């Protein structure tokens, strides 16, 4: 790979599917020292601590998915 590459990658962010986003936000904040970084809706939020971010959702966004597999169908 050339040294002059302009691509810059950030850290991966896991998506955790949970039954109750509010309860999980409270746990991460109160028990683990995270902060609420943002909340997009009742069912989707981001908690973070230091350089670690985690998405919490009550939707099935963390299901296995491949664009390559879908494109070849």
N, CA, C and O atoms as a GROMACS GRO file, in nm:
protein
  292
    1UNK      N    1   0.085  -0.118   0.000
    1UNK     CA    2   0.000   0.000   0.000
    1UNK      C    3   0.089   0.123   0.000
    1UNK      O    4   0.184   0.130   0.079
    2UNK      N    5   0.062   0.219  -0.086
    2UNK     CA    6   0.145   0.340  -0.090
    2UNK      C    7   0.135   0.421   0.038
    2UNK      O    8   0.029   0.427   0.101
    3UNK      N    9   0.244   0.483   0.076
    3UNK     CA   10   0.245   0.566   0.196
    3UNK      C   11   0.158   0.689   0.181
    3UNK      O   12   0.116   0.746   0.281
    4UNK      N   13   0.129   0.730   0.059
    4UNK     CA   14   0.051   0.851   0.037
    4UNK      C   15  -0.100   0.826   0.035
    4UNK      O   16  -0.177   0.912  -0.007
    5UNK      N   17  -0.142   0.710   0.081
    5UNK     CA   18  -0.283   0.676   0.083
    5UNK      C   19  -0.361   0.780   0.164
    5UNK      O   20  -0.318   0.820   0.272
    6UNK      N   21  -0.477   0.822   0.113
    6UNK     CA   22  -0.557   0.923   0.182
    6UNK      C   23  -0.668   0.861   0.267
    6UNK      O   24  -0.744   0.933   0.331
    7UNK      N   25  -0.676   0.730   0.267
    7UNK     CA   26  -0.778   0.663   0.349
    7UNK      C   27  -0.739   0.666   0.495
    7UNK      O   28  -0.626   0.631   0.532
    8UNK      N   29  -0.832   0.707   0.578
    8UNK     CA   30  -0.810   0.708   0.723
    8UNK      C   31  -0.925   0.630   0.786
    8UNK      O   32  -1.042   0.661   0.762
    9UNK      N   33  -0.891   0.532   0.866
    9UNK     CA   34  -0.992   0.449   0.929
    9UNK      C   35  -0.998   0.478   1.078
    9UNK      O   36  -0.895   0.493   1.144
   10UNK      N   37  -1.118   0.484   1.131
   10UNK     CA   38  -1.138   0.498   1.274
   10UNK      C   39  -1.153   0.363   1.339
   10UNK      O   40  -1.145   0.259   1.273
   11UNK      N   41  -1.175   0.364   1.468
   11UNK     CA   42  -1.193   0.240   1.543
   11UNK      C   43  -1.329   0.178   1.510
   11UNK      O   44  -1.424   0.250   1.484
   12UNK      N   45  -1.338   0.046   1.511
   12UNK     CA   46  -1.468  -0.018   1.492
   12UNK      C   47  -1.558   0.008   1.613
   12UNK      O   48  -1.510   0.024   1.725
   13UNK      N   49  -1.688   0.013   1.589
   13UNK     CA   50  -1.785   0.034   1.696
   13UNK      C   51  -1.883  -0.083   1.696
   13UNK      O   52  -1.959  -0.099   1.601
   14UNK      N   53  -1.882  -0.164   1.801
   14UNK     CA   54  -1.976  -0.276   1.806
   14UNK      C   55  -2.119  -0.228   1.825
   14UNK      O   56  -2.143  -0.124   1.886
   15UNK      N   57  -2.213  -0.306   1.772
   15UNK     CA   58  -2.356  -0.278   1.789
   15UNK      C   59  -2.412  -0.390   1.876
   15UNK      O   60  -2.412  -0.506   1.835
   16UNK      N   61  -2.460  -0.354   1.995
   16UNK     CA   62  -2.518  -0.453   2.086
   16UNK      C   63  -2.669  -0.443   2.081
   16UNK      O   64  -2.726  -0.337   2.108
   17UNK      N   65  -2.734  -0.552   2.046
   17UNK     CA   66  -2.881  -0.558   2.046
   17UNK      C   67  -2.923  -0.591   2.189
   17UNK      O   68  -2.880  -0.691   2.246
   18UNK      N   69  -3.009  -0.506   2.246
   18UNK     CA   70  -3.051  -0.522   2.385
   18UNK      C   71  -3.204  -0.518   2.392
   18UNK      O   72  -3.270  -0.466   2.302
   19UNK      N   73  -3.258  -0.572   2.500
   19UNK     CA   74  -3.403  -0.570   2.518
   19UNK      C   75  -3.454  -0.434   2.564
   19UNK      O   76  -3.566  -0.394   2.530
   20UNK      N   77  -3.372  -0.362   2.640
   20UNK     CA   78  -3.414  -0.235   2.698
   20UNK      C   79  -3.299  -0.135   2.689
   20UNK      O   80  -3.204  -0.142   2.767
   21UNK      N   81  -3.308  -0.043   2.594
   21UNK     CA   82  -3.199   0.053   2.573
   21UNK      C   83  -3.180   0.141   2.696
   21UNK      O   84  -3.066   0.166   2.736
   22UNK      N   85  -3.289   0.189   2.756
   22UNK     CA   86  -3.277   0.274   2.875
   22UNK      C   87  -3.204   0.206   2.989
   22UNK      O   88  -3.116   0.265   3.052
   23UNK      N   89  -3.239   0.081   3.016
   23UNK     CA   90  -3.175   0.006   3.124
   23UNK      C   91  -3.027  -0.016   3.095
   23UNK      O   92  -2.944  -0.009   3.186
   24UNK      N   93  -2.994  -0.043   2.971
   24UNK     CA   94  -2.854  -0.064   2.935
   24UNK      C   95  -2.774   0.065   2.939
   24UNK      O   96  -2.657   0.064   2.980
   25UNK      N   97  -2.833   0.176   2.898
   25UNK     CA   98  -2.766   0.306   2.912
   25UNK      C   99  -2.735   0.331   3.060
   25UNK      O  100  -2.623   0.369   3.094
   26UNK      N  101  -2.832   0.309   3.145
   26UNK     CA  102  -2.813   0.331   3.288
   26UNK      C  103  -2.700   0.242   3.342
   26UNK      O  104  -2.620   0.288   3.423
   27UNK      N  105  -2.694   0.118   3.299
   27UNK     CA  106  -2.589   0.027   3.345
   27UNK      C  107  -2.451   0.076   3.301
   27UNK      O  108  -2.358   0.083   3.382
   28UNK      N  109  -2.438   0.108   3.174
   28UNK     CA  110  -2.308   0.154   3.124
   28UNK      C  111  -2.265   0.284   3.192
   28UNK      O  112  -2.147   0.301   3.221
   29UNK      N  113  -2.358   0.374   3.217
   29UNK     CA  114  -2.324   0.500   3.282
   29UNK      C  115  -2.291   0.480   3.430
   29UNK      O  116  -2.185   0.524   3.476
   30UNK      N  117  -2.379   0.415   3.505
   30UNK     CA  118  -2.367   0.405   3.651
   30UNK      C  119  -2.270   0.298   3.698
   30UNK      O  120  -2.199   0.318   3.797
   31UNK      N  121  -2.266   0.184   3.630
   31UNK     CA  122  -2.181   0.074   3.676
   31UNK      C  123  -2.043   0.074   3.611
   31UNK      O  124  -1.945   0.032   3.673
   32UNK      N  125  -2.035   0.120   3.486
   32UNK     CA  126  -1.910   0.107   3.413
   32UNK      C  127  -1.841   0.240   3.382
   32UNK      O  128  -1.731   0.240   3.327
   33UNK      N  129  -1.903   0.352   3.418
   33UNK     CA  130  -1.839   0.481   3.400
   33UNK      C  131  -1.841   0.536   3.259
   33UNK      O  132  -1.763   0.626   3.227
   34UNK      N  133  -1.928   0.486   3.173
   34UNK     CA  134  -1.942   0.539   3.038
   34UNK      C  135  -2.022   0.668   3.043
   34UNK      O  136  -2.080   0.702   3.147
   35UNK      N  137  -2.026   0.740   2.932
   35UNK     CA  138  -2.111   0.858   2.918
   35UNK      C  139  -2.202   0.837   2.797
   35UNK      O  140  -2.167   0.764   2.705
   36UNK      N  141  -2.317   0.901   2.800
   36UNK     CA  142  -2.406   0.894   2.685
   36UNK      C  143  -2.353   0.992   2.582
   36UNK      O  144  -2.356   1.114   2.604
   37UNK      N  145  -2.305   0.942   2.471
   37UNK     CA  146  -2.247   1.027   2.367
   37UNK      C  147  -2.358   1.093   2.284
   37UNK      O  148  -2.354   1.213   2.257
   38UNK      N  149  -2.458   1.013   2.244
   38UNK     CA  150  -2.573   1.067   2.172
   38UNK      C  151  -2.684   0.963   2.171
   38UNK      O  152  -2.663   0.845   2.198
   39UNK      N  153  -2.802   1.012   2.139
   39UNK     CA  154  -2.918   0.923   2.128
   39UNK      C  155  -2.999   0.966   2.006
   39UNK      O  156  -3.045   1.080   1.999
   40UNK      N  157  -3.016   0.875   1.911
   40UNK     CA  158  -3.086   0.908   1.786
   40UNK      C  159  -3.236   0.888   1.799
   40UNK      O  160  -3.313   0.955   1.730
   41UNK      N  161  -3.277   0.796   1.886
   41UNK     CA  162  -3.419   0.766   1.905
   41UNK      C  163  -3.432   0.687   2.035
   41UNK      O  164  -3.332   0.663   2.104
   42UNK      N  165  -3.554   0.647   2.067
   42UNK     CA  166  -3.572   0.564   2.188
   42UNK      C  167  -3.496   0.434   2.178
   42UNK      O  168  -3.452   0.379   2.279
   43UNK      N  169  -3.480   0.383   2.056
   43UNK     CA  170  -3.421   0.251   2.038
   43UNK      C  171  -3.279   0.249   1.988
   43UNK      O  172  -3.229   0.143   1.950
   44UNK      N  173  -3.209   0.364   1.988
   44UNK     CA  174  -3.072   0.365   1.936
   44UNK      C  175  -2.990   0.472   2.006
   44UNK      O  176  -3.029   0.589   2.008
   45UNK      N  177  -2.876   0.432   2.064
   45UNK     CA  178  -2.792   0.526   2.138
   45UNK      C  179  -2.646   0.484   2.128
   45UNK      O  180  -2.614   0.371   2.090
   46UNK      N  181  -2.560   0.576   2.165
   46UNK     CA  182  -2.416   0.549   2.169
   46UNK      C  183  -2.363   0.587   2.306
   46UNK      O  184  -2.379   0.700   2.351
   47UNK      N  185  -2.299   0.490   2.373
   47UNK     CA  186  -2.230   0.518   2.499
   47UNK      C  187  -2.080   0.509   2.472
   47UNK      O  188  -2.037   0.436   2.383
   48UNK      N  189  -2.002   0.583   2.550
   48UNK     CA  190  -1.858   0.584   2.526
   48UNK      C  191  -1.782   0.605   2.656
   48UNK      O  192  -1.832   0.665   2.751
   49UNK      N  193  -1.660   0.553   2.656
   49UNK     CA  194  -1.567   0.576   2.766
   49UNK      C  195  -1.427   0.575   2.706
   49UNK      O  196  -1.388   0.481   2.637
   50UNK      N  197  -1.354   0.681   2.732
   50UNK     CA  198  -1.222   0.698   2.672
   50UNK      C  199  -1.235   0.688   2.519
   50UNK      O  200  -1.309   0.764   2.458
   51UNK      N  201  -1.163   0.594   2.458
   51UNK     CA  202  -1.171   0.579   2.313
   51UNK      C  203  -1.259   0.462   2.270
   51UNK      O  204  -1.253   0.418   2.155
   52UNK      N  205  -1.341   0.412   2.361
   52UNK     CA  206  -1.430   0.300   2.333
   52UNK      C  207  -1.573   0.350   2.319
   52UNK      O  208  -1.627   0.412   2.411
   53UNK      N  209  -1.635   0.323   2.205
   53UNK     CA  210  -1.776   0.356   2.183
   53UNK      C  211  -1.853   0.228   2.156
   53UNK      O  212  -1.801   0.135   2.096
   54UNK      N  213  -1.979   0.225   2.201
   54UNK     CA  214  -2.066   0.110   2.179
   54UNK      C  215  -2.203   0.162   2.139
   54UNK      O  216  -2.258   0.252   2.203
   55UNK      N  217  -2.258   0.106   2.032
   55UNK     CA  218  -2.395   0.137   1.992
   55UNK      C  219  -2.488   0.038   2.063
   55UNK      O  220  -2.461  -0.081   2.067
   56UNK      N  221  -2.597   0.090   2.118
   56UNK     CA  222  -2.700   0.008   2.180
   56UNK      C  223  -2.828   0.024   2.100
   56UNK      O  224  -2.869   0.136   2.070
   57UNK      N  225  -2.892  -0.086   2.066
   57UNK     CA  226  -3.015  -0.080   1.988
   57UNK      C  227  -3.112  -0.189   2.030
   57UNK      O  228  -3.071  -0.296   2.074
   58UNK      N  229  -3.241  -0.161   2.015
   58UNK     CA  230  -3.341  -0.265   2.038
   58UNK      C  231  -3.390  -0.319   1.904
   58UNK      O  232  -3.485  -0.397   1.900
   59UNK      N  233  -3.326  -0.278   1.796
   59UNK     CA  234  -3.358  -0.325   1.662
   59UNK      C  235  -3.260  -0.436   1.625
   59UNK      O  236  -3.163  -0.460   1.697
   60UNK      N  237  -3.284  -0.501   1.515
   60UNK     CA  238  -3.198  -0.612   1.474
   60UNK      C  239  -3.086  -0.564   1.381
   60UNK      O  240  -3.057  -0.629   1.280
   61UNK      N  241  -3.022  -0.451   1.412
   61UNK     CA  242  -2.917  -0.396   1.327
   61UNK      C  243  -2.789  -0.475   1.334
   61UNK      O  244  -2.704  -0.462   1.246
   62UNK      N  245  -2.772  -0.556   1.436
   62UNK     CA  246  -2.646  -0.631   1.450
   62UNK      C  247  -2.652  -0.768   1.384
   62UNK      O  248  -2.560  -0.848   1.401
   63UNK      N  249  -2.757  -0.797   1.308
   63UNK     CA  250  -2.768  -0.927   1.241
   63UNK      C  251  -2.659  -0.939   1.135
   63UNK      O  252  -2.608  -0.839   1.084
   64UNK      N  253  -2.625  -1.060   1.103
   64UNK     CA  254  -2.524  -1.083   0.999
   64UNK      C  255  -2.575  -1.029   0.866
   64UNK      O  256  -2.690  -1.052   0.829
   65UNK      N  257  -2.490  -0.956   0.796
   65UNK     CA  258  -2.532  -0.893   0.672
   65UNK      C  259  -2.410  -0.876   0.584
   65UNK      O  260  -2.304  -0.835   0.630
   66UNK      N  261  -2.425  -0.906   0.458
   66UNK     CA  262  -2.315  -0.888   0.365
   66UNK      C  263  -2.364  -0.826   0.236
   66UNK      O  264  -2.451  -0.882   0.169
   67UNK      N  265  -2.309  -0.712   0.202
   67UNK     CA  266  -2.347  -0.647   0.077
   67UNK      C  267  -2.305  -0.731  -0.042
   67UNK      O  268  -2.375  -0.734  -0.144
   68UNK      N  269  -2.192  -0.799  -0.031
   68UNK     CA  270  -2.144  -0.883  -0.142
   68UNK      C  271  -2.241  -0.997  -0.168
   68UNK      O  272  -2.270  -1.030  -0.284
   69UNK      N  273  -2.290  -1.058  -0.063
   69UNK     CA  274  -2.385  -1.168  -0.078
   69UNK      C  275  -2.516  -1.117  -0.137
   69UNK      O  276  -2.574  -1.181  -0.225
   70UNK      N  277  -2.562  -1.002  -0.089
   70UNK     CA  278  -2.687  -0.946  -0.138
   70UNK      C  279  -2.673  -0.905  -0.284
   70UNK      O  280  -2.766  -0.926  -0.363
   71UNK      N  281  -2.562  -0.848  -0.322
   71UNK     CA  282  -2.542  -0.800  -0.459
   71UNK      C  283  -2.536  -0.915  -0.558
   71UNK      O  284  -2.576  -0.899  -0.674
   72UNK      N  285  -2.488  -1.030  -0.515
   72UNK     CA  286  -2.476  -1.142  -0.607
   72UNK      C  287  -2.604  -1.223  -0.618
   72UNK      O  288  -2.612  -1.313  -0.702
   73UNK      N  289  -2.703  -1.193  -0.537
   73UNK     CA  290  -2.830  -1.269  -0.539
   73UNK      C  291  -2.911  -1.238  -0.662
   73UNK      O  292  -3.020  -1.293  -0.679
   0.00000   0.00000   0.00000
